[in-house]
Amino acid sequence: MITNRISTTTVIPITELGVKPVTGTPASPAKTHEVTEYENWFLQEVEKGLTEADDPDTRWVSDDEANRSWEKKRTELINRLNGEIA
């Protein structure tokens, strides 16, 4: 079941938060299958993310650390484009 963690002690099913499945009249049965497939994939990805976020072994990265890492990668790529060896 997909849930939304409001706090460390409260777990509420997403359906209780008003999240509803994709509805409407699709253009074809194939489209219905595509929507259902995507919706299932999306919900699985959300569940994986929530599970990972709840894992005490998950390593969190600060915004500053992420920005420094990407700045270093950008600099290395620019150097490569300019023919310089990093």
N, C-alpha and C positions, 0 to 999 in steps of 0.2 A: 504494500500500500504506500502511495506517495503521501508524505506528510510535510508540513511546514513547521519548522521549529521557531516558536515565538520567543522562548527563553530556554534556559537550561532545564527547566522543570515542566514546561508545558509543550505538549505535542498535539497539534490539531490537524485532522485530515484535511487535505487541500479542498475536497468537495465541500466542507463546511465553511470555507472561506469564500465560496461563491465561484470557484473555478469550475467551469463546465467544459465538457468535451466539445470538440469542433462539431458544429451543426450546420445545416443548410442542405440545399439540394445540389449535389455534385453533378458535373456534366455527364459522367458515365460511371459504370461500376468500377472501371479501372481507376478512376479518380478517387472513388470511395476507398479503395484498397490503398492508394498512395497516401491519403489523408490519415487513415488508420495506422499505416506503417510508420509515418512520420510522427504521429502523436505518441505511439508506443515508444519509439526511439527517444523522443524528447523527454517523456516521463522517466525513462530508464536513466537518461543522462542526468536529470535533476536528482534522482534518487542516489546515483553514484556520487554526485557532488556533495549532497547532504551527508552521506556516509563518510566521505573523505574529510569533510569539515568537522565532523564529530569525532574523528579518530584522534586520540591523544598523541599519536606519533606524527601527525601532520605537521610539516614545517611551514610556518607562516613567513611570508616575505613582506617587509615594510615597503611602503611606497618609495622612500628614499633609496633603499637597496635595489628595487626594481629599476628605478630611473638611472642609477649608476651603472647597472648591468647593461641596460639598453644603450646608454651613451657610449660605453666601451665598445659594444658590438657595432654601433653606427660608425664610430671612428675607425674601427678595423675595416669595415666595408668600404668606407670612403678612401682609405689608404690603398686598399686592393684595387679600387677603380682607378686611382691615380698612378698605379704601378709601383707603389711603395710596398716594401716588405714590412709587415707588422711585427 
